[in-house]
Amino acid sequence: MTYTAFVVRLTRTGGPEVPRIEQSSINELGAGQVWLEQDAIGNNYLDVTQRNGAVPLQLPPGLGLEGAGRVAAIGPGVTNVKGGDRVAYATGPIGSYASGRVYPAERLVHLPSDLSPTDAASVLFKGDYGAVPSEVDLSRRSDDGRPDLRRSRWPRAINDAVGQASRRFRDRSAAPLI
């Protein structure tokens, strides 16, 4: 089966005029891979610094490190997800700026039914900067139905603007700081 998506690619670094939308296809999934139909992607300042060359990339890459969507197909050996599962991911491989993509199944997290793909894609990568815990099972719920963050580990590097704002939330959640 052929899997096709529209993807954002860079052939050089520069301003916002540099990214190009291309159609890309693959014919089969490798072991441990899934094909995701993406519903939402995250966008953050790292994407800008990669695009403008301040953070070097080997060209021609895509852009983006986080997204959420539905598993459309699974490759050989995939057991942790199945077709139709709602999932999200953060931190590479790079290439979330796409309508669909290949992704390592082992790096996916399942989305609870009450968490939208847009919300998941917008916060998962932020864990590296302190907005959410660096290790959290979003499906684990407290008695009131919210994600249970008390058993999560928060990164020590919460010094950016988002991290500063999240510090108060972290303090109220009683999650340990690492």
N, C-alpha and C positions, 0 to 999 in steps of 0.2 A: 504494500500500500504506500502511496505517496502522501507525505504530510507537507502542506504548504502554508506559509505565513508571510505577512508583511513585516519587515524588520528595518530598524534604523541602523545605518552603517556609517562609519567615518572612513574616508580615504586620506584625510589629512586632518590636522588639528586647526582650530580657529574659532571663529564666532558662531552665533546661532545659525548662520547660513550654511555651515559645513555639513551637518547631518543630512543624509539622503535616505529616502524610503525606497526599499527594494523588495522584490518578491524572492523568497528563498524556499527551496524544497529539499527534503531528504526522502530516501526510499525505504529505509528501515531503521528501527531502533536497535541500539546496541544493548548488551547485557547490563541490567541495572538502570536503564533509562526509561523515561516516560515522555510522552508527547502531551504538553499542556496547552489547552486553549485558554488564553489569559483573559481575565475579566478586568484586572486592574494592575497597574505597575506603580512602584514608588518612584519618587523623584527627589533628589537631594543635591546638596552643593557639590558632593564628590563627582557627580555626573558632569557638572559644569567644568570642574577643574580637569577632569579627564578629557573632555571635549576641547578645551582651550589649550591643552598641552602642559599645564602646570603640574599635573600628575601624569607621568608618561604611560602610554599604552603602546603595545605592539600593534601596528596598523595592518589590516583594516579590522577593527573590532566593532562590536555593537556597543551599546551603552546600557547602563542600568544593572542593578544588583538585586532588586527585590520585586516580587510580584505575587499575584494570587489568581487562581482560576480553577479549572476542572481538568482532571486527568481524562484525556481522550483515548489514549492507548498506552499499553505497557510493553516493555521489552522483556526478553528472556531473563528469568531469575528474579523478577520483581514480585515481592510478597507483601510489602507494607502498605500498598495502595492498590485500588482497582479502578477500572473505568467508571467515570462519573463522580469520583470523590472530589470534594471541595478541599483545596490545599493552598498553601502559601510557602514562600521561601525567601531567604535573604542571604546576602553575601555570595557571590559568584557560584558558578561561572558567570561572567559578564554576559549580558545580552537580553535583559528583561524588556527593553524597548522593542516589543514585538507583539503581534497578535497571537502567536503561538510559538512554542519552542521545545527543544529537547532539554531535559533536566535530569540530574541524578535523583532517582527515587529515594535514596537513603537520606537526602537532605530536605525532604518535604515535611511539613507539619500539616496535620488535619485541622480544618477550621470548624469551630463550633457553629451550630446552626444559626445562632444569633449574632455572629460576627460577620460583617459584610466583607467581601473581597477588597473593597476600597479601603476600609479601615485597617485590614490586615496588611495590605501592601504599603500603607502609609506609615506604619509603626514598626514593623519587624526589624528593619535595618537599624533603626534608631537605637536599638539595644546596645550597639557598639558605642554609642555616645551617651547613654544614660537615660533615654526616654522611657524605656521599658526594661524589664529584667533581661539579663543576657541569657539566662536559661529559664524558660517558663513553658509549662504545658498548658496551653490555652484552654484545653478541654477540662482541666481540673477545676472544679467549682467549689466555692464556699457555700455555706448554708443559705445565703441570700441570692445565690445564682450567678454571682460575678466570678470572673477568673480569680483563683486563689493565689495571690502573689506572695503570701507570707512564706511559702516554701521555695521561693525563687531566689536566685542569686543576682544581686545588682552589681554592675561593674563599678570599680573605684573611679574611673575617669568620667565624672559627671560635671565637667567644668565648662562645657559650652552653654549657650543660652537655653537650649532645650533641657540639658542636664540640670541646670540651676532650677528651672521651673519644676522639673520632676523630683528634685530632692525633697520637697515638701510632701509630695505624694508617697515617695518611698518611705519617708519617716512615719507616715500614718499607717503604712501597710505592715510594719514590723519586719520587713524582709531584711536579711543580713546583707551588709555591705561587704563586697570582696575587693 
